[in-house]
Amino acid sequence: MKTKQLQFLSFILFAAVISFSAHAEDLRKIVSLSGYWKFSVGDDVKWASPTFDDSGWDQITVPGLWEDQGYQEYNGFAWYRKTFKMTAVPANSTIYIMLGRIDDADVVYLNGQVLGKSGKFPPEFVTAYDKTRKYAIPAGLLKQNAENTIAVRVYDTYLDGGIIDGPAGIYKDEDNDYLSLNLNGRWKFHTGDNKEWRSPDYNDNAWKSIQVPSEWENEGYEDYDGYAWYRVKFKVPQNFRTGELYLSLGKIDDVDEVYLNGKYVGSVYDLKKNSEYRRSGWEYNARRTYKISEGLLDRNGINTIAIRVYDGQMRGGIYEGPIGIMSAENCKRYRNKYYSSQTFWDYIYDWIYID
């Protein structure tokens, strides 16, 4: 035991690097948002508009505390704005805006549309100062070869305030390259639980829609824990690849049951058999890849995916991609890339205390 523990200590630095690199999403920055942003204290929803004239506003650096940039001891509402151009918007990919940590609560707009929010504003204030902001950008919202405008409404209650640290940029999820059919985007969503919702014939027209992938807290369900269902309909392109196919659903917090055209496809509990995760309570970190049984996919008509999700606490939902259909070859490459959702720390823990 002592020998193992000494060997374990020698792995600490190495493990920190490995566990991060093995399990972080493969995100590539395509636009940097670090640097000068327009800034104003106060609060007016008109400041979210891309046509608002912010030429008279101050400039401060992002990331950075606003207290270090002339706003000492300021607590309350403030807004950030930034414009940028993209010469090429990646097609068929999941695009995120990342803004690091914001102290305390925020809502982020792109071209006047809400992308997501963290924490709560007064009068029911809840801080989210320790959460890294990552919001999915819906397809078609980014403008190519034209100005895009980001506006961030921030509320700080005391001490540090603003977009304080971490990455600031637009990022592309490189794992989408493994998909033969990309299904990220707006899905139908409903809280509650009803097994009839798995049926392809169920009428979900009255359901709201949310972005997938994205934490459902970012879509207006901040305090919700419990059951919820996702549904999406799609058609496969003509001459879509044949052979063994897999449905990739990224990561889901916490547990899921997946149905395609009303038939059971898989559950996170099935993935434990393949060592995708090791212990109860770690289901949220499993990468969902489910084999599509032969004949289940309708190649000439409309297909329906229905996903039953249960979240026990904190964030919930289909929060990370890639989302879509993979060939067997690409699914194997994708799995090998991450080699296991068991972190290096899990491996060392098992090695010391279980072996």
C-alpha positions in Angstrom: 0.0 0.0 0.0 2.7 2.5 0.9 4.7 1.7 -2.2 1.6 2.3 -4.4 0.8 5.6 -2.7 4.4 6.9 -3.2 4.1 5.9 -6.9 0.8 7.6 -7.0 2.3 10.9 -5.8 4.8 10.8 -8.7 1.9 10.7 -11.2 0.1 13.8 -9.9 1.4 16.3 -12.3 1.1 13.9 -15.2 -2.4 12.9 -14.3 -3.6 16.5 -14.2 -2.5 16.9 -17.8 -3.8 13.6 -19.0 -7.2 13.7 -17.4 -7.9 17.1 -18.9 -6.7 16.3 -22.4 -8.5 13.0 -22.5 -11.9 14.3 -21.6 -12.2 17.9 -22.7 -14.2 18.6 -25.8 -12.1 19.1 -28.9 -12.9 22.8 -29.3 -10.9 24.9 -31.8 -11.0 28.7 -31.4 -12.1 30.3 -34.7 -12.6 33.9 -33.4 -10.8 35.5 -30.4 -13.0 37.7 -28.3 -10.3 38.8 -25.9 -9.3 42.4 -25.9 -11.3 45.6 -25.8 -15.1 45.6 -25.4 -17.5 48.5 -25.1 -18.8 48.9 -21.5 -21.4 50.8 -19.6 -22.8 50.6 -16.1 -26.6 50.7 -15.8 -29.3 48.6 -17.3 -31.4 48.9 -20.5 -32.7 46.0 -22.6 -32.2 48.2 -25.7 -28.5 47.7 -25.3 -28.9 44.1 -26.5 -29.9 45.3 -30.0 -27.2 45.0 -32.7 -28.3 48.4 -34.0 -27.8 50.3 -30.7 -25.1 53.0 -31.0 -22.5 52.3 -28.3 -19.9 54.8 -29.7 -20.1 56.8 -26.5 -19.4 53.9 -24.2 -16.2 53.3 -22.3 -13.7 50.6 -23.3 -12.4 47.9 -21.0 -10.5 44.7 -21.4 -12.0 41.2 -21.5 -11.2 39.1 -19.5 -10.5 41.4 -16.5 -12.2 42.8 -13.4 -14.0 46.0 -13.9 -12.7 47.1 -10.5 -9.2 47.2 -12.0 -10.4 49.3 -15.0 -11.8 52.4 -13.4 -14.9 51.0 -11.7 -13.7 50.4 -8.2 -16.3 49.4 -5.7 -19.1 49.3 -8.4 -21.8 46.7 -7.7 -24.9 46.4 -9.8 -25.8 46.0 -13.5 -23.5 46.6 -16.4 -23.4 45.7 -20.1 -20.6 44.6 -22.4 -20.8 44.8 -26.2 -18.5 43.7 -29.0 -18.7 43.4 -32.8 -16.7 41.1 -35.0 -16.7 39.6 -38.5 -16.3 36.1 -39.7 -15.1 35.4 -43.2 -16.3 31.8 -43.1 -19.0 30.3 -40.8 -18.3 26.5 -40.4 -21.2 24.5 -41.8 -22.8 21.5 -40.1 -20.9 22.0 -36.9 -21.6 22.9 -33.3 -20.4 26.4 -32.6 -20.0 27.9 -29.1 -19.4 31.2 -27.5 -17.1 30.9 -24.5 -16.6 33.8 -22.0 -14.9 32.2 -19.1 -16.2 33.1 -15.7 -18.6 36.0 -15.1 -19.2 37.5 -11.7 -22.0 37.1 -10.7 -25.0 36.5 -13.2 -25.3 37.1 -16.9 -27.4 36.8 -20.0 -25.7 36.7 -23.4 -27.1 37.9 -26.7 -25.8 37.4 -30.2 -27.3 39.6 -32.9 -30.2 40.4 -30.5 -31.1 36.8 -29.7 -30.6 35.3 -26.3 -27.9 32.5 -26.3 -28.1 31.6 -22.7 -27.9 32.8 -19.1 -26.2 31.7 -15.8 -27.3 32.6 -12.3 -30.3 34.9 -11.6 -30.8 38.6 -11.5 -32.5 40.4 -8.6 -34.9 40.1 -6.9 -34.3 36.4 -6.8 -30.5 36.7 -7.1 -28.4 33.6 -7.5 -24.6 33.8 -8.3 -22.9 31.8 -10.9 -19.4 33.3 -10.4 -17.7 29.9 -10.5 -19.3 28.6 -13.7 -17.5 28.7 -17.1 -19.8 30.3 -19.6 -20.3 28.1 -22.8 -23.3 28.8 -24.9 -24.2 27.0 -28.1 -24.9 29.3 -31.1 -28.0 28.2 -33.2 -27.4 27.4 -36.8 -27.9 30.4 -39.1 -27.4 33.1 -36.4 -23.8 33.9 -37.1 -23.5 36.2 -40.2 -20.8 35.6 -42.7 -18.8 38.6 -44.0 -20.9 40.9 -42.0 -20.8 42.4 -38.5 -22.0 40.2 -35.6 -22.8 41.8 -32.2 -22.4 40.2 -28.8 -24.1 41.9 -25.8 -23.7 40.7 -22.3 -25.8 41.8 -19.4 -24.1 41.3 -16.1 -25.1 41.7 -12.5 -22.5 41.8 -9.7 -23.5 41.9 -6.0 -20.1 42.6 -4.3 -16.3 42.2 -4.5 -15.1 41.3 -8.1 -17.3 42.1 -11.0 -17.5 41.4 -14.8 -16.1 39.0 -17.3 -13.2 38.2 -15.1 -11.1 35.3 -16.5 -10.9 32.3 -18.8 -11.3 31.8 -22.5 -13.2 34.4 -24.6 -13.9 33.4 -28.1 -16.0 31.6 -30.7 -15.2 27.9 -30.8 -16.0 25.0 -33.2 -16.5 21.5 -31.9 -14.1 19.4 -34.0 -15.8 16.2 -33.0 -18.6 17.0 -35.4 -16.3 15.9 -38.2 -17.0 12.3 -37.1 -20.7 12.7 -38.0 -22.3 11.5 -41.2 -25.5 13.3 -40.3 -25.4 16.3 -37.9 -28.5 16.7 -35.7 -27.4 19.6 -33.4 -29.9 22.4 -33.4 -33.4 23.1 -32.0 -35.2 20.1 -30.5 -38.6 19.9 -29.0 -38.6 19.7 -25.2 -41.0 19.1 -22.4 -40.6 18.6 -18.6 -42.3 15.8 -17.0 -42.6 12.1 -17.8 -44.9 10.2 -20.1 -43.9 7.0 -22.0 -46.3 7.9 -24.8 -43.9 10.7 -25.8 -41.6 8.1 -27.3 -44.1 7.4 -30.1 -43.3 8.8 -33.5 -47.0 9.6 -33.9 -47.2 11.7 -30.8 -48.1 15.3 -31.6 -45.5 17.6 -30.0 -46.5 20.8 -31.8 -47.3 22.5 -28.4 -43.8 21.7 -27.0 -41.2 24.4 -26.6 -37.8 24.0 -28.4 -34.3 24.3 -26.9 -30.8 24.1 -28.3 -29.1 20.7 -28.4 -26.4 20.5 -27.1 -26.9 22.9 -24.3 -27.6 22.7 -20.6 -31.4 23.2 -20.2 -30.6 25.8 -17.5 -29.2 28.0 -20.3 -32.6 27.7 -22.0 -34.8 29.0 -19.2 -35.1 26.0 -16.9 -32.7 27.2 -14.2 -34.3 25.4 -11.2 -35.6 22.3 -12.9 -34.5 18.9 -11.7 -36.4 15.7 -12.6 -37.6 14.1 -15.8 -37.8 15.7 -19.2 -38.1 14.5 -22.8 -36.4 15.6 -26.0 -37.8 14.9 -29.5 -36.5 15.7 -33.0 -37.7 14.6 -36.5 -35.3 14.2 -39.4 -34.9 12.7 -42.8 -31.8 11.0 -44.0 -30.2 12.3 -47.3 -30.6 10.3 -50.5 -27.8 7.8 -50.9 -27.1 8.0 -47.2 -24.3 5.6 -46.2 -25.2 1.9 -45.6 -23.7 -0.4 -43.1 -23.5 -0.3 -39.3 -24.5 3.0 -37.9 -24.4 4.6 -34.4 -26.4 7.4 -32.8 -24.1 9.8 -31.0 -25.7 12.0 -28.3 -22.6 13.5 -26.6 -23.0 13.8 -22.9 -26.3 13.9 -21.0 -26.8 14.9 -17.3 -27.7 12.5 -15.7 -29.3 9.4 -17.2 -31.2 8.7 -20.4 -33.3 6.3 -22.4 -33.2 6.7 -26.2 -35.9 5.7 -28.7 -35.7 5.8 -32.5 -39.1 5.6 -34.3 -40.6 4.3 -31.0 -38.1 1.5 -30.6 -35.6 1.3 -27.7 -32.1 2.1 -28.8 -30.1 2.3 -25.6 -29.5 3.8 -22.1 -26.5 5.0 -20.3 -26.7 1.9 -18.1 -26.0 -0.2 -21.2 -22.8 1.7 -21.6 -21.5 0.7 -18.2 -21.1 -2.8 -19.5 -18.5 -1.4 -22.0 -16.7 0.5 -19.2 -17.8 3.9 -20.6 -18.1 4.8 -16.9 -17.1 3.0 -13.8 -19.2 3.9 -10.8 -22.7 5.0 -10.1 -22.9 8.8 -10.0 -20.6 9.2 -13.0 -23.3 8.6 -15.7 -23.3 12.3 -16.6 -19.7 12.0 -18.0 -20.4 9.0 -20.3 -20.2 9.6 -24.1 -23.4 8.3 -25.6 -22.9 6.2 -28.7 -25.7 3.7 -29.4 -25.8 1.2 -32.2 -28.8 1.6 -34.5 -30.3 -1.9 -35.1 -30.6 -2.9 -38.7 -33.9 -1.8 -40.3 -34.7 0.7 -37.5 -33.7 3.8 -39.5 -36.3 4.8 -42.2 -34.2 5.8 -45.2 -37.2 7.0 -47.2 -39.4 8.8 -44.7 -39.3 10.8 -41.5 -37.5 9.5 -38.4 -38.2 10.5 -34.8 -35.7 10.4 -31.9 -37.2 10.6 -28.4 -34.9 10.8 -25.4 -36.1 10.5 -21.8 -33.7 12.3 -19.4 -33.5 12.4 -15.6 -31.5 15.0 -13.9 -30.9 14.8 -10.1 -29.3 18.1 -9.4 -27.3 21.0 -10.7 -27.1 21.2 -14.6 -29.3 19.0 -16.7 -29.9 17.8 -20.2 -28.0 17.0 -23.4 -25.1 19.4 -22.6 -22.3 18.4 -24.9 -21.9 17.0 -28.5 -21.4 15.6 -31.0 -25.0 15.0 -31.8 -25.9 12.9 -34.9 -25.3 9.7 -36.7 -21.8 8.1 -37.2 -20.5 5.2 -39.3 -19.0 2.3 -37.4 -15.6 3.4 -38.5 -16.0 6.9 -37.3 -17.5 5.8 -34.1 -14.5 3.6 -33.4 -12.2 6.5 -34.2 -14.2 8.8 -31.9 -14.1 6.3 -29.0 -10.4 5.7 -29.5 -9.7 9.4 -29.5 -11.0 9.6 -25.9 -10.1 6.0 -25.1 -12.5 5.9 -22.1 -14.6 8.3 -20.1 -12.8 6.9 -17.0 -10.4 9.6 -16.0 -6.8 9.0 -15.1 -7.7 9.9 -11.5 -10.4 7.1 -11.6 -7.8 4.6 -12.9 -5.3 5.5 -10.1 -8.0 5.4 -7.4 -9.0 1.9 -8.5 -5.3 0.9 -8.8 -4.6 1.9 -5.1 -7.8 1.1 -3.3 -9.5 -1.6 -5.3 -6.8 -3.8 -6.9 
